[in-house]
Amino acid sequence: MPNCSNLGWTCVKRPSRKYMGRRRTPASQTWRTFLSNYAGQIVAADFFVVPTVTFRLVFALVVLAHDRRRIRHVAVTAHPTALWTAQQLREAFPWEEAPRYSLHDRDHAFYGIGATAKAMAIEEVITAPHDPWQNPFVERFVGSARRECVDHVIAFNEAGVRKLMTLYGSYYEKALTHLALGKDSPIPCPVMPPGEGDIVAIPEVGGLHHRYERRAA
């Protein structure tokens, strides 16, 4: 190879790529970090199917708050259209109580709520396809409702499913404990000193479950 200086050329050596500075981009928070940072401003929504005694499929919509897993709204219908879903969003958050983010999957029933959510200053956060872990709290509610209620009780019609979900929702909020809540229920239970009063079992959901309270003697 000829010498550059002998030929009157000026050789410019390019720096190696490994010594070149990389372009820095702002760090993006992970999905889990987003859920934890904005837990008090996120609600999660999801549909699940409940069959009736006549083999009709009834759809139940649940809207769950992330901070204490409180149920903000439960609705039941046999025909979940986009207009119906948008109306449920308005009923779940009246009087300017809307959260900052609404977390849901890519169900077609959610396609028509964009205008309603924007008017209520709610930002839609849509999960990736086939990734239920991105919407964990409402997915856990759906799984608990199936295992503990609708898999054991067959409703006659849409009204029966609505009553069943109302009963289970009361049990879920007042008696079902969560490890992330310090083994407390979504609605905090009052704590009495040990040894005062008797522990009483109160049947819930038609006798399928019980919640326990310590009542003063």
N, C-alpha and C positions, 0 to 999 in steps of 0.2 A: 504493500500500500504506500503511495507517495507521501512524503512529508509536506504538510501544508505550508510550513514556513519557507521551504525551498521554492515553492511555486508562487509565492507571493500572496497566498490566501490567508485569511484570518479564520481560524478554527474556533467555533463556539461550542462548548460542551454543554449539553442539556443535562440538567440535574436528574438523578434517578427518581422514579415515581415514589419510591418508598420514603424519600426525604422531602417530598413535596407536602405541604400542608393540606389537609382535607377540608373540604367545605363543611362548616359546622351548621347543623340545622337544629332548631329548637326541639328539645326532647318532648315527645308526646306521651301523655299518661296512658297507662294500660287500661283495659276495660275494667279490671277489678279495682284499680285505683279510682276510676271515675265513679263506680258504684259506691265506694266507701266515702269519697270526698263530698258527694252530693246526695247522701242517703236521705237527708231531711227534705230534699226538694224533688224527689223522684217518686212517681207512682208507676206501678207495673200493671198491665192488663193482658188478659188471655181468655180464650174460649176453650171450653171442653164439652164433650158430647155426653148426654145422659139418655139411655134408652128407656122407653116406657114399657108397660105391660103389653101394649099392642104393637110393639116393635117400631114405634115412631121414634125419631131422633129429635131430642130437644137440646138446644144449645144454651149453655150457661156462660155468662160473661162476668168475670170478677175483676175488680180494680182494687189494687192493694198498695198501701203506703209502705215505703221501704224502711222508714226509721224504726217503727215498732211493729211492722207487719200488720197494721190495722187494716181492716176491710173498709174501704171507702164506698164501695157500691157493688151490688150483685143484681144482675138482671137475667131473666130467662125468656127465651123466645124459640119458636119453631122455625122462624125465617130471619136469620141475622143479616139484614141488609146494611149497606154503608150508611144510609140515612138513619136507621135505627141505632147503629153504633154511635153515630155523632150525637144523637139525642141523649144517649146514656152518659156520654162525656159531659154534656151540659148539666144533667141531673146530678152527677157525682160531685160537681164542684160549683155550687151556686154562690152568689154573693161574693164574687171575686176571691174565692178560696183556691184558685187553681194553682197547681204546682208549677215548677219551672220545666221539668222534663216528664215526658210520657214514654215509657218503655214498653214496646210490644214487638211481636214477630211480624212476618210478612203475610198474614192472613188477608184474604181479599176483603173481608168485612172492615178492615182498618183503612182501606184505600180512600174512602170518602170522608175521612175525618180531618184531613189536612186543613181545610178552610176553617172549620170549627176550632181546631186547636190553635191556629194562628190568631184567630179573633180573640181567643182567651189567653194569648201570650204564652202558650205552651209549645215547647220545642219537642218534636217527635224524634225519638231515638229508636231506630229499627235494628233488631238483632240480625246476625248473619244467618243464612239458611241452615237448617238442621243443627243449630247450636243452642239447645235449651239451657245450657249452663250460663248463657249470657243474661237470662231472665230468671235467676234462681229462686227468688222468694215466691213469686206467683206460681212457678212450676212445682214448688214444694207444696203449696196450698192445694193445687189440683191433684197431686199425688195423694196427699192426706185425705182429701175429700173422697177420692175413689176408694182407697183402702178402708177407710173408717166409716163410710156412709153409703154412697150410691152403689157400691158393689154388694151391699147386704140388704138394701131396701129397694123394692121396685115400685116406682110411682105409676099412677094410673094415667096421668095426663100432664099437661104443661103446668097447671095450677099445683099439682102434687109435687112436681120438681121444684117449683118456686117455694113452697112451704118447707120442703126438705132442706133446701139451701139456706133458708132463713134460720131454721133450727140448728143446722150445722155451723153456720156463721156465728151464732151466739156461743156455741160450745167452743169453737176455735178461738174466739177472742177472749173468753173469760176463763177457760180451763186448760187449753192446750199450751204446754210450756215450750220454751225455746232455749237452747243452750246459749245462743248469742245474746239473749236478753237476761242472762243470769238466772236461767231456769224459771223465769217469770212468764206470764201470759201477755199477749199484746195489750190488753187492758190490765194495768198493774193491780195485783191483789193486795189488800191490806194485810199486814203482818201483825199477828197477836203474839204476846209472850207465851212460851211453851207452858203447858199445864193449866192454862186458863180456858175453861169451857170444853166442850166435846166436839170431836170431828164428825161431821154429818155428811153423808153421801147424797148428792142431789142428782137424780137422773136427768140426762140430756138426750136430745135427738131420739125421742120415743123409747128411751130405755137402753139404747145401744151403748151409750157412754155415761159416765158419771163425773161430776166435779165435786170437789171436797172443800168444805168450809169448816172453820173452827168457830163455833158459836158459844157465846158466853152462857154460863150456867144460870 
